[in-house]
């Protein structure tokens, strides 16, 4: 008998606890007036005027509420405000599900947690999870940026936003477009995916790709999966020029040097300048470009400048007022210049190191150091007149009107003149040991080939920035 009483007391205690939990989970509603009725066998309570609805930490105010008692749900009408801790939700009409603690509206909804503001046509908020799901015309705003998208899931505790469909994120310096995006507000970390477009008007940049990783606290970002960069430059004469870069990876370091690195299968085109290489570094602050031959690279960096082909294990380019100012070619350096009147006649120059100096008119002077070898074709009154083959330890070559005006050799100079009658038809026999013509010179046309999506966006968007920035230098 004693055992039976103990079991009965336990059952009564369990039942009381379950009942208490059920009561705690019920939506509590007060207002100016209350009307109870039954529709289709369901008990309904209408509350009018200064409605206050509570459930645990959730507090709701509105003008009118229709409470469905059995379902533990309520329809909210007029100046609806839902609050839990720092979460504030506002709408003109919504719905609250008491059993799952979910609020919903499809007539326009606003949410803030004190850090971000969210607006959308439709939205759910999951109070137990502190998670919101908004869709259709979604906009998120915080102190640093604005985001718009088709669908957004926001995790309040993690300050994490997941956006899908027509994503656009703007801040004071740039705008990002993507198919989808994940953003962590606290660490300023962003991951974007597919059809990425980044516009940076202050630097006149448009960058395309399919995967972006941006680490704001580290001032570092990278784009992989077909990255492609277009930069609009204003030349000293006011004309616009376009720099195009493609690679397998683009990295940006927003540090004191403001450095960008293009890695693997790098192709660069700008007006009369082009390059293929394994790695290129761009230093925005001091207008410098460096390209290198990596250990894994089969070929060294190759640069084409007008009619000249430049090759070396590393090449440094210095710019001034958006024009070429100096170029240094280090280790296994060579310059091969084609002749427009003969496809087989190449002026050739090689050495351990070559330095080229430019002015407003073009190449002004070339200096060569270490094991200098050169072959220059001679002309008299525009007609071929043999060639001069030379060697020395150092050399200086001066140019005028894009042609050689003076050559000075230093350190055991040796020169050989070969008359025209011994050269004609045998031009291929006169080459330096490192002679090689690279045929895969990139052009704007072949870089943009099969990139019709980029062309579409360029036509639509980049012209706006080009026009806006055409007067900036």
Residue pairs with C-beta under 8 A, 6 or more apart in sequence:
24 56
25 55
25 56
25 72
25 98
25 99
26 55
26 72
26 98
27 53
27 54
27 55
27 67
27 72
27 73
27 74
27 96
27 98
28 53
28 54
28 55
29 45
29 47
29 51
29 52
29 53
29 65
29 67
29 74
30 47
30 51
30 52
31 47
31 48
31 49
31 50
31 51
31 52
31 65
32 48
32 49
32 50
33 47
33 48
33 49
34 45
34 46
34 47
34 48
35 45
35 46
35 47
35 48
36 43
36 44
36 45
36 46
37 43
37 44
37 46
38 44
42 68
42 69
42 70
42 71
43 68
43 69
43 70
44 66
44 67
44 68
44 69
45 66
45 67
45 69
46 64
46 65
46 66
46 67
47 64
47 65
47 66
47 67
48 63
48 64
49 63
49 64
50 61
51 60
51 61
51 62
51 63
51 64
51 65
51 76
52 59
52 60
52 61
53 59
53 60
53 61
53 62
53 65
53 67
53 74
53 76
53 96
54 60
55 98
55 101
56 101
57 84
57 85
57 127
58 82
58 83
58 84
58 96
58 101
58 127
59 82
59 83
59 84
60 74
60 76
60 80
60 81
60 82
60 83
60 96
60 103
61 79
61 80
61 81
62 76
62 77
62 78
62 79
62 80
62 81
63 77
63 78
63 79
64 76
64 77
64 78
65 74
65 75
65 76
65 77
66 74
66 75
66 77
67 73
67 74
68 74
68 75
71 99
72 97
72 98
72 99
73 95
73 96
73 97
73 98
73 99
74 95
74 96
74 98
75 93
75 94
75 95
76 82
76 91
76 93
76 94
76 95
76 96
77 93
78 92
78 93
79 92
80 89
80 90
80 91
80 92
80 93
80 94
80 105
81 88
81 89
81 90
82 88
82 89
82 90
82 94
82 96
82 103
82 125
83 89
84 127
86 113
86 114
86 156
87 111
87 112
87 113
87 125
87 127
87 130
87 156
88 111
88 112
88 113
89 103
89 109
89 110
89 111
89 125
90 109
90 110
90 111
91 105
91 107
91 108
91 109
91 110
92 105
92 107
92 108
93 105
93 107
94 103
94 104
94 105
94 107
94 109
95 103
95 104
95 105
96 102
96 103
96 104
97 103
97 104
100 126
100 128
101 126
101 127
101 128
102 124
102 125
102 126
102 127
103 124
103 125
103 127
104 123
104 124
104 125
105 122
105 123
106 121
106 122
107 121
108 119
108 120
108 121
109 118
109 119
109 120
109 121
109 122
109 123
109 134
110 117
110 118
110 119
111 117
111 118
111 123
111 125
111 132
111 134
111 154
112 118
113 156
115 142
115 143
115 159
115 185
116 140
116 141
116 142
116 154
116 159
116 161
116 185
117 140
117 141
117 142
118 132
118 134
118 138
118 139
118 140
118 152
118 154
119 137
119 138
119 139
119 140
120 134
120 135
120 136
120 137
120 138
120 139
120 152
121 135
121 136
121 137
122 134
122 135
122 136
123 132
123 133
123 134
123 135
124 132
124 133
124 134
125 131
125 132
125 133
126 132
126 133
129 155
130 155
130 156
130 157
131 153
131 154
131 155
131 156
132 152
132 153
132 154
132 156
133 151
133 152
133 153
134 151
134 152
134 153
134 154
135 150
135 151
135 152
136 150
137 148
138 147
138 148
138 149
138 150
138 151
138 152
138 163
139 146
139 147
139 148
140 146
140 147
140 148
140 149
140 152
140 154
140 161
140 163
141 147
142 185
144 171
144 172
144 188
145 169
145 170
145 171
146 169
146 170
146 171
147 161
147 163
147 167
147 168
147 169
147 170
147 181
147 183
148 166
148 167
148 168
149 163
149 164
149 165
149 166
149 167
149 168
149 181
150 164
150 165
150 166
151 163
151 164
151 165
152 161
152 162
152 163
152 164
153 161
153 162
154 160
154 161
154 162
155 161
155 162
158 184
159 184
159 185
159 186
160 182
160 183
160 184
160 185
161 181
161 182
161 183
161 185
162 180
162 181
162 182
163 180
163 181
163 182
163 183
164 179
164 180
165 179
165 180
166 179
167 176
167 177
167 178
167 179
167 180
167 181
167 192
168 175
168 176
168 177
169 175
169 176
169 181
169 183
169 190
170 176
173 200
173 202
174 198
174 199
174 200
174 201
175 198
175 199
176 190
176 192
176 196
176 197
176 198
176 212
177 195
177 196
177 197
177 198
178 192
178 193
178 194
178 195
178 196
178 197
178 212
179 193
179 194
179 195
180 192
180 193
180 194
181 190
181 191
181 192
181 193
182 190
182 191
182 192
183 189
183 190
183 191
184 190
187 215
187 216
187 217
188 214
188 215
188 216
188 217
189 214
189 215
189 216
189 217
190 212
190 213
190 214
190 216
191 211
191 212
191 213
191 214
192 211
192 212
192 214
193 210
193 211
193 212
194 210
194 211
195 210
195 453
196 207
196 208
196 209
196 210
196 211
196 212
196 223
197 206
197 207
197 208
197 457
197 461
198 205
198 206
198 207
198 208
198 212
198 223
199 205
199 206
199 461
199 462
199 465
200 206
200 207
201 465
201 468
201 469
203 231
203 284
204 231
204 232
204 233
204 234
204 465
204 466
204 469
204 472
205 229
205 230
205 231
206 229
206 230
206 231
206 232
206 457
206 458
206 461
206 462
206 465
207 223
207 227
207 228
207 229
207 230
207 250
208 226
208 227
208 228
208 229
208 230
208 454
208 457
209 223
209 224
209 225
209 226
209 227
209 228
209 250
210 224
210 225
210 226
211 223
211 224
211 225
212 221
212 222
212 223
213 221
213 222
213 223
213 224
214 220
214 221
215 221
219 253
219 254
219 255
220 251
220 252
220 253
220 254
221 251
221 252
221 254
222 249
222 250
222 251
222 252
223 249
223 250
224 248
224 249
226 246
227 246
227 247
227 248
227 249
227 250
227 262
228 244
228 245
228 246
228 447
228 451
228 454
229 243
229 244
229 245
229 246
229 250
229 262
230 242
230 243
230 244
230 458
230 462
231 242
231 243
231 244
231 245
232 240
232 241
232 242
232 462
232 465
232 466
232 469
232 470
233 240
233 241
233 242
233 243
233 270
233 322
234 240
234 241
234 322
234 469
234 470
234 471
234 472
234 473
235 241
235 322
235 323
236 321
236 322
236 323
236 360
240 466
240 470
241 270
241 271
241 322
242 270
242 271
242 444
243 268
243 269
243 270
244 268
244 269
244 270
244 444
244 447
244 448
245 262
245 266
245 267
245 268
245 280
246 265
246 266
246 267
246 442
246 447
247 262
247 263
247 264
247 265
247 266
247 267
247 280
248 263
248 264
248 265
249 262
249 263
249 264
250 260
250 261
250 262
250 263
251 260
251 261
251 263
252 259
252 260
253 259
253 260
253 261
256 285
257 283
257 284
257 285
257 286
258 283
258 284
258 285
259 281
259 282
259 283
259 284
260 281
260 282
260 284
261 279
261 280
261 281
261 282
262 268
262 279
262 280
262 282
263 278
263 279
264 278
264 279
265 278
266 275
266 276
266 277
266 278
266 279
266 280
266 291
267 274
267 275
267 276
267 442
267 447
268 274
268 275
268 276
268 277
268 280
268 442
269 442
269 443
269 444
269 447
272 305
272 306
273 303
273 304
273 305
273 324
274 303
274 304
274 441
274 442
274 443
275 291
275 301
275 302
275 303
275 304
275 442
276 299
276 301
276 302
276 438
276 440
276 441
276 442
277 291
277 292
277 293
277 297
277 300
277 301
277 302
278 292
278 293
278 294
278 296
278 297
278 301
279 291
279 292
279 294
280 289
280 290
280 291
280 292
280 301
281 289
281 290
281 291
281 292
282 288
282 289
283 289
283 290
287 318
287 319
287 320
287 322
288 316
288 317
288 318
288 319
289 316
289 317
289 319
290 314
290 315
290 316
290 317
291 301
291 303
291 314
291 315
291 317
292 301
292 313
292 314
293 299
293 300
293 301
293 313
293 314
299 438
300 311
300 312
300 313
300 332
301 311
301 312
301 313
301 314
301 315
302 309
302 310
302 311
302 438
303 309
303 310
303 311
303 315
303 317
303 327
304 310
304 441
305 324
305 327
306 362
306 402
307 337
307 338
307 339
307 340
308 335
308 336
308 337
309 335
309 336
309 337
309 338
309 437
309 438
310 327
310 329
310 333
310 334
310 335
310 354
310 356
311 329
311 332
311 333
311 334
311 335
311 336
311 434
311 436
311 438
312 329
312 330
312 331
312 332
312 333
312 334
312 354
313 330
313 331
313 332
314 329
314 330
314 331
315 327
315 328
315 329
315 330
316 327
316 328
316 330
317 324
317 326
317 327
318 324
318 325
318 326
318 327
318 328
319 325
321 473
322 473
323 358
323 360
324 358
325 357
325 358
326 355
326 356
326 357
326 358
327 355
327 356
327 358
328 353
328 354
328 355
328 356
329 335
329 353
329 354
329 355
329 356
330 352
330 353
331 352
331 353
332 352
332 434
333 350
333 351
333 352
333 353
333 354
333 368
334 348
334 349
334 350
334 351
334 354
334 432
334 434
334 435
335 348
335 349
335 350
335 354
335 356
335 366
336 346
336 347
336 348
336 349
336 435
336 437
337 346
337 347
337 348
338 345
338 346
339 345
339 346
339 347
339 377
342 384
342 427
344 427
344 428
345 377
345 384
345 427
346 375
346 431
346 435
346 437
347 374
347 375
347 376
347 377
347 404
348 373
348 374
348 375
348 376
348 431
348 432
348 435
349 366
349 368
349 372
349 373
349 374
349 375
349 395
349 397
349 432
350 368
350 371
350 372
350 373
350 374
350 432
350 433
350 434
351 368
351 369
351 370
351 371
351 372
351 373
351 395
352 369
352 370
352 371
353 368
353 369
353 370
354 366
354 367
354 368
354 369
355 366
355 367
355 368
355 369
356 363
356 365
356 366
356 367
357 363
357 364
357 365
357 366
357 367
358 364
361 401
362 399
362 402
363 399
363 402
364 398
364 399
365 396
365 397
365 398
365 399
366 395
366 396
366 397
366 399
367 394
367 395
367 396
367 397
368 374
368 394
368 395
368 396
368 397
369 393
369 394
370 393
370 394
371 391
371 393
372 390
372 391
372 392
372 393
372 394
372 395
372 409
373 390
373 391
373 432
373 433
374 388
374 389
374 390
374 391
374 395
374 407
374 432
375 387
375 388
375 389
375 390
375 430
375 431
375 432
376 387
376 388
376 390
376 404
376 407
377 384
377 386
377 387
378 384
378 385
378 386
378 387
378 388
378 417
379 385
384 420
384 423
384 424
385 420
386 417
386 418
386 419
386 420
386 422
386 423
387 417
387 418
387 423
387 430
388 407
388 415
388 416
388 417
388 418
389 415
389 416
389 417
389 418
389 430
390 407
390 409
390 413
390 414
390 415
390 416
391 412
391 413
391 414
392 409
392 410
392 411
392 412
392 413
392 414
393 410
393 411
393 412
394 409
394 410
394 411
395 407
395 408
395 409
395 410
396 407
396 408
396 410
397 404
397 406
397 407
397 408
398 404
398 405
398 406
398 407
398 408
399 405
409 415
418 430
423 430
448 454
448 455
